[in-house]
Amino acid sequence: MAFNHLTPMLEVDNMDETIRFYEINLDFQCLDRVKNEWAVIQKDDVVIMFSNRTDKETSPETKLTGSLFIQSDDVDVLWQILKDKVDICNPIESLDHGMREFTIYDCNGYKLQFGQELDTN
């Protein structure tokens, strides 16, 4: 038995705003949508699904304790494109574990972390 891929499913309050954020800022494309209940977006090999939040009484805010990590082939160019357009969580930096990374917040407060392996040669 093999696992083929992982596609995160994130709950959102406003499907239109969420899809627009990813399309405008990150060049994703909405592949499919069912009203305000569900949507799937994609850019290159990265796929994310969204669902409408159904349990707002016991969970009043959207939350994810971690981040979505997206590898890029040119994180510095991506940083230049995004740094003045979105809310920054962590600015771009080269880290000891061999990655160059930065983290932003999407329109729901989810953390999107972008990274590229450093050339250690």
C-alpha positions in Angstrom: 0.0 0.0 0.0 1.4 3.4 -1.1 0.5 6.9 -0.1 0.4 8.9 -3.3 0.3 12.6 -2.2 -0.9 14.9 0.6 -3.3 17.7 -0.1 -4.1 20.0 2.8 -7.7 20.9 3.4 -8.1 24.2 5.2 -11.2 25.6 6.6 -12.0 29.2 5.6 -14.7 31.8 6.4 -14.7 33.5 3.0 -14.2 31.3 0.0 -14.1 34.2 -2.5 -11.6 36.2 -0.6 -9.4 33.1 -0.1 -9.4 32.1 -3.7 -8.7 35.7 -4.8 -5.7 35.9 -2.3 -4.1 32.8 -3.7 -4.8 33.8 -7.4 -3.6 37.4 -7.1 -0.6 37.0 -4.8 0.7 33.5 -5.5 -0.6 32.8 -9.1 -2.7 29.8 -8.1 -5.6 28.7 -10.3 -8.9 27.5 -9.0 -9.5 24.1 -10.5 -12.9 23.3 -9.1 -15.4 24.8 -6.7 -18.7 23.9 -5.1 -20.4 27.2 -4.2 -19.0 28.4 -0.9 -18.6 24.9 0.5 -15.4 23.6 -1.1 -12.6 24.6 -3.6 -9.3 23.2 -4.9 -6.5 25.4 -6.2 -3.2 24.6 -7.8 0.1 26.1 -8.9 2.6 23.8 -10.5 2.8 20.7 -8.2 1.2 22.4 -5.2 -2.5 21.6 -4.5 -4.5 23.0 -1.6 -8.2 22.4 -0.9 -10.5 24.7 1.1 -13.7 24.0 2.9 -16.3 26.2 4.5 -16.1 26.3 8.3 -19.0 24.5 9.7 -18.4 24.5 13.5 -17.9 28.2 14.3 -19.4 27.8 17.8 -16.7 25.5 19.2 -14.0 26.8 17.0 -14.6 30.5 16.4 -11.3 31.1 14.5 -9.5 29.3 11.7 -6.3 27.9 13.0 -3.4 25.6 12.1 -0.7 25.1 14.6 2.0 24.7 12.0 2.6 26.0 8.5 2.3 24.9 4.9 5.9 24.6 3.6 6.3 25.2 -0.1 9.6 24.7 -1.8 10.5 27.1 -4.6 13.3 27.2 -7.2 13.9 30.9 -6.6 12.8 32.0 -3.1 14.6 35.4 -3.4 12.5 36.4 -6.4 9.3 35.2 -4.7 10.3 37.3 -1.6 10.7 40.4 -3.8 7.3 39.8 -5.3 5.5 39.2 -2.0 7.2 41.3 0.7 5.2 44.5 0.1 1.9 42.8 -0.8 1.2 40.4 2.1 1.5 40.2 5.9 5.0 38.9 6.8 5.5 36.4 9.6 9.2 35.9 9.2 11.4 37.8 6.7 13.7 36.0 4.3 16.9 34.5 5.8 19.4 31.7 5.3 19.2 29.1 8.1 21.7 26.8 9.6 19.9 23.7 8.3 20.7 24.6 4.7 17.5 26.4 3.7 16.7 30.0 2.6 13.2 30.7 3.8 10.5 33.2 4.7 6.9 32.9 6.0 3.8 34.9 5.3 0.2 34.9 6.5 -2.6 34.2 4.0 -5.9 36.1 4.3 -7.2 33.6 6.9 -4.1 33.8 9.1 -2.6 30.5 7.9 1.2 30.5 7.7 2.7 29.8 4.3 6.4 29.1 4.5 8.5 29.3 1.3 12.0 27.8 1.1 14.8 26.8 -1.2 17.8 24.6 -0.4 21.0 26.6 -0.2 23.8 25.8 -2.6 26.5 24.5 -0.2 29.2 23.9 -2.9 
